[in-house]
Each structure stands twice: as C-alpha cells, then as structure tokens.
Amino acid sequence: MRVLLAGATGAIGRPLIRALTANGHSVTAVVRSPGAHPLVRELGAEPVTADALDRDGLLRALDGVRADAVLHEATALRKVKATRRIPADDPTGLLRTVGTANLLAAAEVVGARRFLTQSLILGYGYHDHGPRPLTERDRFGVYDGGVADEVVRACVDGEQQVFEAAGVEGIALRYGLFYGPGTFSDLFAGLMRKHAPVGPRGPGGVNSWVHVDDAAAATVAALEHGTAGRAYNIADDSPITWERFFTEVARAHGTPRPIRLPAWAIRLAIPYLGALMVDTSMRVSSELAHEELGWRPGYADMSAGLAAS
C-alpha cells in the first residue's frame, strides 16, 4: 500500500518506516522540519514538510500526494518532562484531537480509505483495575477528576473521530507504555544518571509495556489485517511494577540505583507521575491482536527487550 505517515521521526515512527518498507509498502512521511528529510530518506520514506496541527498548511503540502492509508503516530513525547501536569493544551493531546481531525481531512485529500490512529491503554482510566486483564470490551474512557483526565479525554476523542469518520476504515491501536530507543526507558535512564528522583518507593502500580519494535510490527499487521471499527490492545504479556521497571532500566543502561520518594511526595510534587505510578494498575490482554492480526510480541518481557535494544 501507499502509506501516509504522521510522526515519522518519533520513537515508533522510525522502526515503523523500516517495518512498512520491509513488507513492501511505500511511505510518505509528514515531518515538521526540512532538517528531518535526510533521516526520513535514510529510513526509506519520502518526506513532506507540514505540521499536523496546521490544517491548511498540511492540505497544501499534500496536494498531488496519493495514499491508500494514513497512519497517525504523531506525538510530542520528546517534549515530555517528568514534572508535566497535562494541561488542556498539552501538545500530544492536541495531536490526538485537533491533529486527528486534520489528518482525517488529509486522508480525503490523498484518497486514503484506511486510517490507523495511535491510542493508549491509559485511556481505560488512571485507577487500580485489579488483577483481571483488560480487554477491548472493557469501558474505555473512565475519568476520576484528576490531572490525568486530559490524557484519557484525548485518547477517547481521537478514537471516536476515527471510528465515526465517513469514507474511511478506522482502526485504533491502544499501545502499552513504550520502552526501547527514544522512549520512557531512555527518559528514566537519563534521570537516574543525573541522580534525580524517578518515582515512588515500594513496588508502585502495575502496567503493561511494549517494545517500540513490537509496536511497529503490530501496526503493520493492523494495517494489513485489522478490522474496520476495531480497537486493539498492543502490549506484551508480562505486566510489571514500576519498581521492576526501574530495576530493569538501571541494569540495561548501567545507571546508578534509582532514587525514589514516598508516594505522598510524588503525588504532591509531580501529580501526573503520582496518578500514573501510584494510583494506576492495569494489566491488559492483547489476545484480540493475537487472533485477528496474527501478531505476537517478539520480546516476551522488558528484560529481553532492553537486552536487545
């Protein structure tokens, strides 16, 4: 297929271009800066300069471009700081709301009939979901009135836009937390090298993760085999505590031991991390992706994935 990819130079974008071209797809990559053109071409895609948040500029830049599918992987995670508070105008949130609307308009311009959007398992809600693995049948979009509600709201909005859009086959990929090159594991390894506090004492909550290479492979599988109107959980089969996460990252990156604070201090000083690391526990099932997409993670757990990164 001819694929239009937004978010081509992000953590998942790079392995995704490689995975798409390896499967015979051609990729046109939307990038914000001409400075990214050499990297995009080196990865195997053809660059187009545009900003997904600038609707008119995006549509002008795509004049004459044709594509069979649009993949929305645009985020602003490089700008994430551990201290962020997720305001309503959070750039990644805007990319999931305004950016999705603009890319749906772009899909019409380029003639794409298929549209895949990046979502998150965190859209199930920032609370303790208990030991039962969450499936796509569980309620998506649970709010608790806290700082993380904006993340949930943006995920729900982005999915709804794609599912309700006329003329496209919409699919949402609810990724687990990313680890691997350019992701949370690198972010927290950097903090540990600086001897900065990284999270709460004790085990913390449980979460499901996915290596970015596995996430890219799942995305290609969804492009080729996914059912229109479906959301798919995309995570490995080994949920872990944050304590285990810090241990694995420190071991893989050779960093100093992580400095951690009492849970109350995390909640007070860094509300978003408190909501994520202390208040949230979720284990998700990716069985639907296994059955319908034929996808299984190449890395069984984080220890194997980080060792190979």
Protein Blocks (a to p, Z undefined) as FASTA:
>chain_A
ZZddehklmmklmmmmmmmmmnopacddddfbfklmmmmmmnopacddddfklmklmmmm
mgoiacfbdcdfbdcklmpcfkbghiaklfklmmmmmmmmmmmmmmmmnopabdcddddf
klnopcdebjbdcdfkbcehiaehiaklmmmmmmmmmmmmmmmpghiacddddddddede
hiaklmmmmmmmnopafbdedjbjadddddfklmmmmmmmmmmmpcehiacddddfbdcd
fklmmmmmmmmnopacdddddfklmmmmmmmlmmmmmmpccdddfklmmmmnopacfblb
fklmmmmZZ
